Amino acid sequence: MGKFITLEGGEGCGKSTQAAILADRLESLGFTVRRVREPGGTRLAELVRGLLKDEREDPPCDRAELLLFLAARAQLVEKVIHPALASGDWVVSDRFSDSTFAYQGYGRGMDLDVIKTANAFACANLAPDLTLLLDVPPDVAASRMRRREHATQTAADRIELAGERFHARLREGFEALAAAEPGRIIKIDAAGRPEDVAEGIWNQVKRFL
């Protein structure tokens, strides 16, 4: 079996950048790496991603939001992640189950036990070998998101616009998840330069090589 590594954190923490850096570094050592994102990674899951981010007409209620995320995850696990791991490939994912507990559990206030049961079903009890939690102060995250919107000429999506209290709760949620599973979830200070953050991540990944 290959190794399954996930990158987690709030908006603006740099997950996508660091996932790309990590995947490239592993590939340079000869590993076959499948890089995925959540929600997304399959045609069905990418369609769900569009539904989840769009707030213009009929935004999902909290329960619908949870179920849509889980549906996208089930498809990604079945069609991409499980086959890749079975082939001995490494999988690097921009978000996975911990985001559901942080966003829908702590952020939206949904029952964590309900989420745990539903998520286990959706991903067939698959859990990452290592989760890297990228943590940045709220002001740094907000500044990064503004720069990203300006650079890409895009507006913030529905979840990014959920408000300061929501994002404070989900940061507390990620902290609680890390405290509950310190062997799997490693907190990374992601406020610095991307190359410094990447080195901190690599120091944690090296123990799997």
CYANA upper distance limits for C-alpha pairs under 8 A (distance plus 0.5 A):
  1 MET  CA     85 LEU  CA      5.69
  1 MET  CA     86 ALA  CA      5.63
  1 MET  CA     87 SER  CA      7.14
  1 MET  CA     88 GLY  CA      5.13
  1 MET  CA     89 ASP  CA      7.84
  2 GLY  CA     84 ALA  CA      7.94
  2 GLY  CA     85 LEU  CA      5.01
  2 GLY  CA     86 ALA  CA      7.22
  2 GLY  CA     87 SER  CA      7.58
  2 GLY  CA     88 GLY  CA      4.55
  2 GLY  CA     89 ASP  CA      5.21
  2 GLY  CA     90 TRP  CA      5.38
  2 GLY  CA     91 VAL  CA      7.99
  3 LYS  CA     85 LEU  CA      7.17
  3 LYS  CA     88 GLY  CA      8.26
  3 LYS  CA     89 ASP  CA      7.56
  3 LYS  CA     90 TRP  CA      5.28
  3 LYS  CA     91 VAL  CA      6.84
  3 LYS  CA    128 PRO  CA      8.37
  3 LYS  CA    129 ASP  CA      6.77
  4 PHE  CA     85 LEU  CA      7.91
  4 PHE  CA     90 TRP  CA      6.41
  4 PHE  CA     91 VAL  CA      5.36
  4 PHE  CA     92 VAL  CA      6.75
  4 PHE  CA     93 SER  CA      8.33
  4 PHE  CA    127 ALA  CA      8.49
  4 PHE  CA    128 PRO  CA      5.54
  4 PHE  CA    129 ASP  CA      5.78
  4 PHE  CA    130 LEU  CA      7.27
  5 ILE  CA     90 TRP  CA      8.24
  5 ILE  CA     91 VAL  CA      6.63
  5 ILE  CA     92 VAL  CA      5.43
  5 ILE  CA     93 SER  CA      6.82
  5 ILE  CA    128 PRO  CA      6.18
  5 ILE  CA    129 ASP  CA      6.46
  5 ILE  CA    130 LEU  CA      5.46
  5 ILE  CA    131 THR  CA      6.28
  5 ILE  CA    132 LEU  CA      8.20
  6 THR  CA     92 VAL  CA      6.22
  6 THR  CA     93 SER  CA      5.18
  6 THR  CA     94 ASP  CA      6.57
  6 THR  CA     95 ARG  CA      6.47
  6 THR  CA     96 PHE  CA      7.04
  6 THR  CA    128 PRO  CA      6.94
  6 THR  CA    130 LEU  CA      6.97
  6 THR  CA    131 THR  CA      5.25
  6 THR  CA    132 LEU  CA      6.76
  7 LEU  CA     15 LYS  CA      6.46
  7 LEU  CA     19 ALA  CA      7.40
  7 LEU  CA     92 VAL  CA      8.19
  7 LEU  CA     93 SER  CA      6.75
  7 LEU  CA     94 ASP  CA      5.73
  7 LEU  CA     95 ARG  CA      6.06
  7 LEU  CA     96 PHE  CA      8.40
  7 LEU  CA    131 THR  CA      6.27
  7 LEU  CA    132 LEU  CA      5.35
  7 LEU  CA    133 LEU  CA      6.51
  7 LEU  CA    134 LEU  CA      7.62
  8 GLU  CA     15 LYS  CA      7.17
  8 GLU  CA     94 ASP  CA      7.29
  8 GLU  CA     95 ARG  CA      5.70
  8 GLU  CA     96 PHE  CA      8.01
  8 GLU  CA     98 ASP  CA      7.69
  8 GLU  CA     99 SER  CA      7.22
  8 GLU  CA    131 THR  CA      7.51
  8 GLU  CA    132 LEU  CA      6.60
  8 GLU  CA    133 LEU  CA      5.25
  8 GLU  CA    134 LEU  CA      6.55
  9 GLY  CA     13 CYS  CA      6.63
  9 GLY  CA     15 LYS  CA      7.71
  9 GLY  CA     95 ARG  CA      8.45
  9 GLY  CA     99 SER  CA      8.01
  9 GLY  CA    133 LEU  CA      5.97
  9 GLY  CA    134 LEU  CA      5.61
  9 GLY  CA    135 ASP  CA      6.65
  9 GLY  CA    171 ARG  CA      8.08
  9 GLY  CA    174 PHE  CA      7.59
 10 GLY  CA    134 LEU  CA      8.37
 10 GLY  CA    135 ASP  CA      7.98
 10 GLY  CA    141 ALA  CA      8.48
 10 GLY  CA    167 HIS  CA      7.81
 10 GLY  CA    170 LEU  CA      7.77
 10 GLY  CA    171 ARG  CA      7.04
 11 GLU  CA    141 ALA  CA      6.96
 11 GLU  CA    145 MET  CA      7.93
 11 GLU  CA    160 GLU  CA      7.30
 12 GLY  CA    140 VAL  CA      8.30
 12 GLY  CA    141 ALA  CA      4.94
 12 GLY  CA    142 ALA  CA      7.21
 12 GLY  CA    144 ARG  CA      6.07
 12 GLY  CA    145 MET  CA      5.92
 13 CYS  CA    134 LEU  CA      6.44
 13 CYS  CA    135 ASP  CA      6.84
 13 CYS  CA    136 VAL  CA      6.36
 13 CYS  CA    141 ALA  CA      6.48
 13 CYS  CA    190 ALA  CA      6.93
 13 CYS  CA    191 ALA  CA      8.16
 14 GLY  CA     18 GLN  CA      6.70
 14 GLY  CA    134 LEU  CA      7.92
 14 GLY  CA    190 ALA  CA      7.81
 15 LYS  CA     19 ALA  CA      6.39
 15 LYS  CA     94 ASP  CA      6.68
 15 LYS  CA    134 LEU  CA      7.55
 16 SER  CA     20 ALA  CA      6.83
 16 SER  CA     94 ASP  CA      6.65
 17 THR  CA     21 ILE  CA      6.90
 17 THR  CA    194 PRO  CA      8.40
 18 GLN  CA     22 LEU  CA      6.52
 18 GLN  CA    194 PRO  CA      7.96
 18 GLN  CA    197 VAL  CA      8.30
 18 GLN  CA    198 ALA  CA      6.72
 19 ALA  CA     23 ALA  CA      6.58
 19 ALA  CA     35 ARG  CA      8.06
 19 ALA  CA     92 VAL  CA      7.03
 19 ALA  CA     93 SER  CA      7.57
 19 ALA  CA     94 ASP  CA      6.89
 20 ALA  CA     24 ASP  CA      6.65
 20 ALA  CA     35 ARG  CA      8.18
 21 ILE  CA     25 ARG  CA      6.69
 21 ILE  CA    198 ALA  CA      7.51
 22 LEU  CA     26 LEU  CA      6.73
 22 LEU  CA     92 VAL  CA      8.39
 22 LEU  CA    198 ALA  CA      7.74
 22 LEU  CA    201 ILE  CA      8.40
 22 LEU  CA    202 TRP  CA      7.81
 23 ALA  CA     27 GLU  CA      6.66
 23 ALA  CA     33 VAL  CA      6.73
 23 ALA  CA     34 ARG  CA      8.33
 23 ALA  CA     35 ARG  CA      7.26
 23 ALA  CA     92 VAL  CA      7.09
 24 ASP  CA     28 SER  CA      6.65
 25 ARG  CA     29 LEU  CA      7.25
 26 LEU  CA     30 GLY  CA      7.30
 26 LEU  CA     31 PHE  CA      6.15
 26 LEU  CA     32 THR  CA      8.28
 26 LEU  CA     33 VAL  CA      7.64
 27 GLU  CA     31 PHE  CA      5.32
 27 GLU  CA     32 THR  CA      6.50
 27 GLU  CA     33 VAL  CA      6.84
 31 PHE  CA     89 ASP  CA      7.53
 31 PHE  CA     90 TRP  CA      7.59
 32 THR  CA     89 ASP  CA      5.63
 32 THR  CA     90 TRP  CA      6.70
 33 VAL  CA     89 ASP  CA      6.18
 33 VAL  CA     90 TRP  CA      5.20
 33 VAL  CA     91 VAL  CA      6.12
 33 VAL  CA     92 VAL  CA      7.57
 34 ARG  CA     84 ALA  CA      7.61
 34 ARG  CA     89 ASP  CA      7.47
 34 ARG  CA     90 TRP  CA      6.66
 34 ARG  CA     91 VAL  CA      5.24
 34 ARG  CA     92 VAL  CA      6.78
 35 ARG  CA     91 VAL  CA      6.29
 35 ARG  CA     92 VAL  CA      5.30
 35 ARG  CA     93 SER  CA      6.31
 35 ARG  CA     94 ASP  CA      8.42
 36 VAL  CA     40 GLY  CA      7.85
 36 VAL  CA     41 GLY  CA      5.99
 36 VAL  CA     91 VAL  CA      7.87
 36 VAL  CA     92 VAL  CA      6.82
 36 VAL  CA     93 SER  CA      5.27
 36 VAL  CA     94 ASP  CA      6.78
 37 ARG  CA     41 GLY  CA      6.42
 37 ARG  CA     93 SER  CA      5.80
 37 ARG  CA     94 ASP  CA      4.95
 37 ARG  CA     95 ARG  CA      6.76
 38 GLU  CA     49 ARG  CA      8.45
 38 GLU  CA     72 ALA  CA      8.21
 38 GLU  CA     73 ARG  CA      7.68
 38 GLU  CA     93 SER  CA      7.86
 38 GLU  CA     94 ASP  CA      6.66
 38 GLU  CA     95 ARG  CA      5.95
 38 GLU  CA     96 PHE  CA      6.83
 39 PRO  CA     45 ALA  CA      6.46
 39 PRO  CA     46 GLU  CA      7.15
 39 PRO  CA     48 VAL  CA      7.66
 39 PRO  CA     49 ARG  CA      5.84
 39 PRO  CA     69 PHE  CA      6.90
 39 PRO  CA     72 ALA  CA      6.38
 39 PRO  CA     73 ARG  CA      7.25
 40 GLY  CA     44 LEU  CA      8.22
 40 GLY  CA     45 ALA  CA      4.89
 40 GLY  CA     46 GLU  CA      4.80
 40 GLY  CA     47 LEU  CA      8.27
 40 GLY  CA     48 VAL  CA      7.99
 40 GLY  CA     49 ARG  CA      6.61
 40 GLY  CA     72 ALA  CA      7.17
 40 GLY  CA     73 ARG  CA      8.47
 40 GLY  CA     76 LEU  CA      7.78
 41 GLY  CA     45 ALA  CA      6.72
 41 GLY  CA     46 GLU  CA      6.95
 41 GLY  CA     76 LEU  CA      6.60
 41 GLY  CA     80 VAL  CA      8.17
 42 THR  CA     46 GLU  CA      6.51
 42 THR  CA     75 GLN  CA      7.70
 42 THR  CA     76 LEU  CA      6.67
 42 THR  CA     79 LYS  CA      8.13
 42 THR  CA     80 VAL  CA      8.30
 43 ARG  CA     47 LEU  CA      6.90
 44 LEU  CA     48 VAL  CA      6.89
 44 LEU  CA     72 ALA  CA      7.49
 44 LEU  CA     75 GLN  CA      7.92
 45 ALA  CA     49 ARG  CA      6.66
 45 ALA  CA     71 ALA  CA      8.15
 45 ALA  CA     72 ALA  CA      4.92
 45 ALA  CA     73 ARG  CA      7.91
 45 ALA  CA     75 GLN  CA      7.28
 45 ALA  CA     76 LEU  CA      7.53
 46 GLU  CA     50 GLY  CA      7.02
 46 GLU  CA     72 ALA  CA      8.38
 47 LEU  CA     51 LEU  CA      7.14
 48 VAL  CA     52 LEU  CA      6.74
 48 VAL  CA     68 LEU  CA      7.09
 48 VAL  CA     69 PHE  CA      8.13
 48 VAL  CA     72 ALA  CA      6.96
 49 ARG  CA     53 LYS  CA      6.76
 49 ARG  CA     72 ALA  CA      8.42
 50 GLY  CA     54 ASP  CA      6.62
 51 LEU  CA     59 PRO  CA      8.21
 52 LEU  CA     59 PRO  CA      7.85
 52 LEU  CA     60 PRO  CA      7.64
 52 LEU  CA     65 GLU  CA      7.31
 52 LEU  CA     68 LEU  CA      8.01
 52 LEU  CA    158 ARG  CA      8.14
 53 LYS  CA    157 ASP  CA      5.92
 53 LYS  CA    158 ARG  CA      5.74
 53 LYS  CA    159 ILE  CA      7.24
 54 ASP  CA     59 PRO  CA      7.24
 54 ASP  CA    157 ASP  CA      7.18
 54 ASP  CA    158 ARG  CA      6.61
 55 GLU  CA     59 PRO  CA      5.47
 55 GLU  CA    157 ASP  CA      8.04
 55 GLU  CA    158 ARG  CA      6.00
 60 PRO  CA     64 ALA  CA      5.86
 60 PRO  CA     65 GLU  CA      5.87
 61 CYS  CA     65 GLU  CA      6.47
 62 ASP  CA     66 LEU  CA      6.79
 62 ASP  CA    104 GLN  CA      7.92
 62 ASP  CA    108 ARG  CA      7.53
 63 ARG  CA     67 LEU  CA      6.80
 64 ALA  CA     68 LEU  CA      6.54
 65 GLU  CA     69 PHE  CA      6.81
 66 LEU  CA     70 LEU  CA      6.79
 66 LEU  CA    100 THR  CA      7.94
 66 LEU  CA    104 GLN  CA      7.00
 67 LEU  CA     71 ALA  CA      6.51
 68 LEU  CA     72 ALA  CA      6.77
 69 PHE  CA     73 ARG  CA      6.74
 69 PHE  CA    100 THR  CA      8.18
 70 LEU  CA     74 ALA  CA      6.57
 70 LEU  CA    118 ALA  CA      8.20
 70 LEU  CA    119 ASN  CA      6.95
 70 LEU  CA    122 ALA  CA      6.28
 70 LEU  CA    123 CYS  CA      8.47
 71 ALA  CA     75 GLN  CA      6.92
 71 ALA  CA    122 ALA  CA      7.32
 72 ALA  CA     76 LEU  CA      6.76
 73 ARG  CA     77 VAL  CA      6.54
 73 ARG  CA     96 PHE  CA      8.26
 73 ARG  CA    122 ALA  CA      7.06
 73 ARG  CA    123 CYS  CA      6.96
 74 ALA  CA     78 GLU  CA      6.60
 74 ALA  CA    122 ALA  CA      5.16
 74 ALA  CA    123 CYS  CA      5.71
 74 ALA  CA    124 ALA  CA      8.39
 75 GLN  CA     79 LYS  CA      6.38
 75 GLN  CA     80 VAL  CA      8.44
 76 LEU  CA     80 VAL  CA      5.85
 76 LEU  CA     81 ILE  CA      6.82
 77 VAL  CA     81 ILE  CA      5.17
 77 VAL  CA     82 HIS  CA      6.10
 77 VAL  CA    123 CYS  CA      6.49
 78 GLU  CA     82 HIS  CA      6.45
 78 GLU  CA     83 PRO  CA      7.97
 78 GLU  CA    123 CYS  CA      8.35
 79 LYS  CA     83 PRO  CA      7.32
 80 VAL  CA     84 ALA  CA      6.60
 81 ILE  CA     85 LEU  CA      6.66
 81 ILE  CA     91 VAL  CA      7.30
 82 HIS  CA     86 ALA  CA      6.57
 83 PRO  CA     87 SER  CA      6.74
 84 ALA  CA     88 GLY  CA      7.09
 84 ALA  CA     89 ASP  CA      5.75
 84 ALA  CA     90 TRP  CA      7.62
 84 ALA  CA     91 VAL  CA      7.61
 85 LEU  CA     89 ASP  CA      5.69
 85 LEU  CA     90 TRP  CA      6.83
 85 LEU  CA     91 VAL  CA      7.54
 95 ARG  CA     99 SER  CA      6.64
 96 PHE  CA    100 THR  CA      7.86
 97 SER  CA    101 PHE  CA      7.22
 97 SER  CA    119 ASN  CA      7.61
 98 ASP  CA    102 ALA  CA      6.67
 98 ASP  CA    174 PHE  CA      8.03
 98 ASP  CA    177 LEU  CA      8.00
 99 SER  CA    103 TYR  CA      6.23
 99 SER  CA    104 GLN  CA      8.38
 99 SER  CA    174 PHE  CA      8.48
100 THR  CA    104 GLN  CA      5.87
100 THR  CA    105 GLY  CA      7.22
100 THR  CA    115 ILE  CA      8.27
101 PHE  CA    105 GLY  CA      5.12
101 PHE  CA    106 TYR  CA      7.05
101 PHE  CA    112 LEU  CA      7.28
101 PHE  CA    115 ILE  CA      7.44
101 PHE  CA    116 LYS  CA      8.42
101 PHE  CA    173 GLY  CA      7.93
102 ALA  CA    106 TYR  CA      5.52
102 ALA  CA    107 GLY  CA      6.57
102 ALA  CA    169 ARG  CA      8.48
102 ALA  CA    170 LEU  CA      5.44
102 ALA  CA    171 ARG  CA      7.91
102 ALA  CA    173 GLY  CA      5.34
102 ALA  CA    174 PHE  CA      6.20
102 ALA  CA    177 LEU  CA      8.49
103 TYR  CA    107 GLY  CA      5.02
103 TYR  CA    108 ARG  CA      6.79
103 TYR  CA    170 LEU  CA      6.05
103 TYR  CA    173 GLY  CA      8.40
104 GLN  CA    108 ARG  CA      5.20
104 GLN  CA    109 GLY  CA      7.02
104 GLN  CA    110 MET  CA      6.46
105 GLY  CA    109 GLY  CA      5.54
105 GLY  CA    110 MET  CA      5.11
105 GLY  CA    111 ASP  CA      6.72
105 GLY  CA    112 LEU  CA      6.04
105 GLY  CA    115 ILE  CA      7.74
105 GLY  CA    173 GLY  CA      8.40
106 TYR  CA    110 MET  CA      7.56
106 TYR  CA    169 ARG  CA      6.32
106 TYR  CA    170 LEU  CA      5.98
106 TYR  CA    172 GLU  CA      8.15
106 TYR  CA    173 GLY  CA      5.82
107 GLY  CA    166 PHE  CA      5.73
107 GLY  CA    167 HIS  CA      7.39
107 GLY  CA    169 ARG  CA      5.70
107 GLY  CA    170 LEU  CA      5.28
107 GLY  CA    173 GLY  CA      8.04
108 ARG  CA    166 PHE  CA      7.87
110 MET  CA    114 VAL  CA      8.43
110 MET  CA    115 ILE  CA      8.14
111 ASP  CA    115 ILE  CA      6.91
112 LEU  CA    116 LYS  CA      6.55
113 ASP  CA    117 THR  CA      6.81
114 VAL  CA    118 ALA  CA      6.69
115 ILE  CA    119 ASN  CA      6.27
116 LYS  CA    120 ALA  CA      6.60
117 THR  CA    121 PHE  CA      6.99
118 ALA  CA    122 ALA  CA      6.72
119 ASN  CA    123 CYS  CA      6.67
119 ASN  CA    125 ASN  CA      8.26
120 ALA  CA    124 ALA  CA      6.13
120 ALA  CA    125 ASN  CA      5.08
120 ALA  CA    126 LEU  CA      7.91
121 PHE  CA    125 ASN  CA      7.08
128 PRO  CA    184 ARG  CA      8.26
129 ASP  CA    184 ARG  CA      7.14
130 LEU  CA    184 ARG  CA      5.55
130 LEU  CA    185 ILE  CA      6.82
130 LEU  CA    186 ILE  CA      8.19
130 LEU  CA    205 VAL  CA      8.45
131 THR  CA    184 ARG  CA      6.32
131 THR  CA    185 ILE  CA      5.12
131 THR  CA    186 ILE  CA      6.69
132 LEU  CA    185 ILE  CA      6.35
132 LEU  CA    186 ILE  CA      5.56
132 LEU  CA    187 LYS  CA      6.52
132 LEU  CA    188 ILE  CA      7.08
132 LEU  CA    201 ILE  CA      7.69
133 LEU  CA    174 PHE  CA      8.20
133 LEU  CA    178 ALA  CA      8.36
133 LEU  CA    185 ILE  CA      7.01
133 LEU  CA    186 ILE  CA      6.36
133 LEU  CA    187 LYS  CA      5.13
133 LEU  CA    188 ILE  CA      6.24
134 LEU  CA    187 LYS  CA      6.67
134 LEU  CA    188 ILE  CA      5.42
134 LEU  CA    189 ASP  CA      6.64
134 LEU  CA    190 ALA  CA      5.81
135 ASP  CA    187 LYS  CA      7.33
135 ASP  CA    188 ILE  CA      6.53
135 ASP  CA    189 ASP  CA      5.84
135 ASP  CA    190 ALA  CA      5.87
135 ASP  CA    191 ALA  CA      7.71
136 VAL  CA    140 VAL  CA      6.85
136 VAL  CA    141 ALA  CA      6.73
136 VAL  CA    189 ASP  CA      7.04
136 VAL  CA    190 ALA  CA      5.97
136 VAL  CA    191 ALA  CA      5.55
137 PRO  CA    141 ALA  CA      6.86
137 PRO  CA    191 ALA  CA      7.74
138 PRO  CA    142 ALA  CA      6.60
139 ASP  CA    143 SER  CA      6.69
140 VAL  CA    144 ARG  CA      6.73
140 VAL  CA    191 ALA  CA      7.45
141 ALA  CA    145 MET  CA      6.75
142 ALA  CA    146 ARG  CA      6.80
143 SER  CA    147 ARG  CA      6.83
144 ARG  CA    148 ARG  CA      6.62
145 MET  CA    149 GLU  CA      6.64
146 ARG  CA    150 HIS  CA      6.73
147 ARG  CA    151 ALA  CA      6.53
148 ARG  CA    152 THR  CA      6.50
149 GLU  CA    153 GLN  CA      5.93
149 GLU  CA    154 THR  CA      5.46
149 GLU  CA    155 ALA  CA      6.39
149 GLU  CA    156 ALA  CA      7.49
150 HIS  CA    154 THR  CA      7.51
156 ALA  CA    160 GLU  CA      6.26
156 ALA  CA    161 LEU  CA      6.87
157 ASP  CA    161 LEU  CA      6.78
158 ARG  CA    162 ALA  CA      7.13
162 ALA  CA    166 PHE  CA      6.56
162 ALA  CA    167 HIS  CA      7.83
163 GLY  CA    167 HIS  CA      6.96
164 GLU  CA    168 ALA  CA      6.55
165 ARG  CA    169 ARG  CA      6.69
166 PHE  CA    170 LEU  CA      6.84
167 HIS  CA    171 ARG  CA      6.69
168 ALA  CA    172 GLU  CA      6.85
169 ARG  CA    173 GLY  CA      6.62
170 LEU  CA    174 PHE  CA      6.74
171 ARG  CA    175 GLU  CA      6.85
172 GLU  CA    176 ALA  CA      6.75
173 GLY  CA    177 LEU  CA      6.71
174 PHE  CA    178 ALA  CA      6.67
175 GLU  CA    179 ALA  CA      6.72
176 ALA  CA    180 ALA  CA      6.73
177 LEU  CA    181 GLU  CA      6.86
177 LEU  CA    185 ILE  CA      8.25
178 ALA  CA    182 PRO  CA      6.05
178 ALA  CA    184 ARG  CA      8.47
178 ALA  CA    185 ILE  CA      5.71
178 ALA  CA    186 ILE  CA      7.43
178 ALA  CA    187 LYS  CA      7.71
181 GLU  CA    185 ILE  CA      6.42
182 PRO  CA    186 ILE  CA      7.01
186 ILE  CA    204 GLN  CA      8.39
188 ILE  CA    197 VAL  CA      7.89
188 ILE  CA    200 GLY  CA      7.38
188 ILE  CA    201 ILE  CA      7.52
189 ASP  CA    197 VAL  CA      7.46
190 ALA  CA    194 PRO  CA      8.22
190 ALA  CA    197 VAL  CA      6.03
191 ALA  CA    197 VAL  CA      8.32
192 GLY  CA    196 ASP  CA      6.97
192 GLY  CA    197 VAL  CA      6.92
193 ARG  CA    197 VAL  CA      6.83
194 PRO  CA    198 ALA  CA      6.54
195 GLU  CA    199 GLU  CA      6.79
196 ASP  CA    200 GLY  CA      6.94
197 VAL  CA    201 ILE  CA      6.81
198 ALA  CA    202 TRP  CA      6.61
199 GLU  CA    203 ASN  CA      6.73
200 GLY  CA    204 GLN  CA      7.33
201 ILE  CA    205 VAL  CA      6.87
202 TRP  CA    206 LYS  CA      6.46
203 ASN  CA    207 ARG  CA      8.13
205 VAL  CA    209 LEU  CA      7.85
